[in-house]
């Protein structure tokens, strides 16, 4: 009987310690649950904040894209204008090279002939 009483006391002490351990674990699980809920709440707040900031940047990126498109169009127009000016200058240079520079250049080849005729007339 004494053995049975000691066994029951040991079992009672073991059950008490088990209950105490379960209670501690329950408190820890509750604390972890609370911490996880707070963390989830903060994560959701950060997600909303980041989403709002990204939406605010959408207009900025759209404007930057429009500026880039405008710069591309200006660059294309400048290239075309530059090519046109270059072609015009080259064409004018070719015309100048082909055209006589003055009326004197037109009659220059005939001067020796005229001099010969004048000499022959004087003789």
C-alpha positions as CSV (number, residue, x, y, z in Angstrom):
1,X,0.0,0.0,0.0
2,X,2.8,2.4,0.8
3,X,4.2,1.6,-2.6
4,X,0.9,2.5,-4.2
5,X,0.7,5.8,-2.3
6,X,4.2,6.7,-3.3
7,X,3.5,5.8,-6.9
8,X,0.3,7.9,-6.8
9,X,2.2,10.8,-5.3
10,X,4.8,10.5,-8.1
11,X,2.2,10.2,-10.7
12,X,0.4,13.3,-9.2
13,X,3.6,15.2,-9.2
14,X,4.3,14.2,-12.8
15,X,0.8,15.2,-13.9
16,X,1.2,18.5,-12.1
17,X,4.5,19.2,-13.8
18,X,3.0,18.1,-17.1
19,X,0.1,20.5,-16.6
20,X,2.5,23.2,-15.7
21,X,4.6,22.5,-18.9
22,X,1.4,22.5,-21.0
23,X,0.3,25.8,-19.4
24,X,3.7,27.3,-20.2
25,X,3.6,26.0,-23.7
26,X,0.0,27.4,-24.1
27,X,1.2,30.8,-22.9
28,X,4.2,30.7,-25.3
29,X,1.9,29.6,-28.2
30,X,-0.5,32.5,-27.4
31,X,2.5,34.9,-27.3
32,X,3.8,33.5,-30.6
33,X,0.3,33.8,-32.1
34,X,0.0,37.4,-30.9
35,X,3.5,38.2,-32.3
36,X,2.6,36.5,-35.6
37,X,-0.7,38.5,-35.9
38,X,1.2,41.8,-35.2
39,X,3.8,40.8,-37.8
40,X,1.1,40.0,-40.3
41,X,-0.6,43.3,-39.6
42,X,2.7,45.2,-40.1
43,X,3.4,43.3,-43.3
44,X,0.0,44.2,-44.7
45,X,0.6,47.9,-43.8
46,X,4.0,47.8,-45.5
47,X,2.4,46.1,-48.5
48,X,-0.3,48.7,-48.8
49,X,2.3,51.5,-48.4
50,X,4.6,50.0,-51.1
51,X,1.6,49.6,-53.4
52,X,0.5,53.2,-52.9
53,X,4.0,54.5,-53.5
54,X,4.4,52.4,-56.7
55,X,1.1,53.8,-58.0
56,X,2.3,57.3,-57.2
57,X,5.4,56.5,-59.3
58,X,3.4,55.3,-62.3
59,X,2.8,58.9,-63.4
60,X,6.5,59.7,-63.0
61,X,7.5,56.7,-65.1
62,X,4.9,57.6,-67.7
63,X,6.2,61.1,-67.9
64,X,9.8,59.9,-68.2
65,X,8.7,57.6,-71.1
66,X,7.0,60.5,-72.8
67,X,10.2,62.6,-72.4
68,X,12.2,59.8,-73.9
69,X,9.8,59.5,-76.8
70,X,10.0,63.3,-77.4
71,X,13.8,63.2,-77.3
72,X,13.8,60.3,-79.8
73,X,11.6,62.3,-82.2
74,X,13.8,65.4,-81.8
75,X,16.9,63.3,-82.5
76,X,15.2,61.8,-85.6
77,X,14.2,65.3,-86.8
78,X,17.7,66.7,-86.3
79,X,19.2,63.7,-88.2
80,X,16.8,64.3,-91.1
81,X,17.6,68.1,-91.1
82,X,21.3,67.4,-90.9
83,X,21.1,65.0,-93.8
84,X,19.1,67.5,-95.9
85,X,21.6,70.3,-95.2
86,X,24.5,68.0,-96.0
87,X,22.8,67.0,-99.3
88,X,22.0,70.6,-100.2
89,X,25.6,71.8,-99.5
90,X,27.0,68.9,-101.5
91,X,24.7,69.7,-104.4
92,X,25.6,73.4,-104.3
93,X,29.3,72.5,-104.3
94,X,28.9,70.2,-107.3
95,X,27.0,73.0,-109.1
96,X,29.7,75.5,-108.3
97,X,32.4,73.2,-109.6
98,X,30.5,72.6,-112.8
99,X,29.4,76.2,-113.4
100,X,31.9,78.8,-114.6
101,X,32.9,81.2,-111.9
102,X,32.6,84.4,-114.0
103,X,31.9,85.6,-117.5
104,X,35.6,86.0,-118.0
105,X,36.0,82.2,-117.7
106,X,33.7,81.8,-120.6
107,X,35.7,84.0,-122.9
108,X,39.1,82.9,-121.6
109,X,39.7,80.1,-124.1
110,X,39.0,82.6,-127.0
111,X,41.6,85.2,-125.9
112,X,44.6,83.5,-127.7
113,X,42.6,83.2,-130.9
114,X,41.6,86.9,-130.7
115,X,45.3,87.9,-130.1
116,X,46.3,85.9,-133.2
117,X,43.7,87.5,-135.3
118,X,44.7,91.0,-134.2
119,X,48.4,90.2,-134.9
120,X,47.5,89.0,-138.3
121,X,45.4,92.1,-139.1
122,X,48.3,94.4,-138.0
123,X,50.8,92.7,-140.3
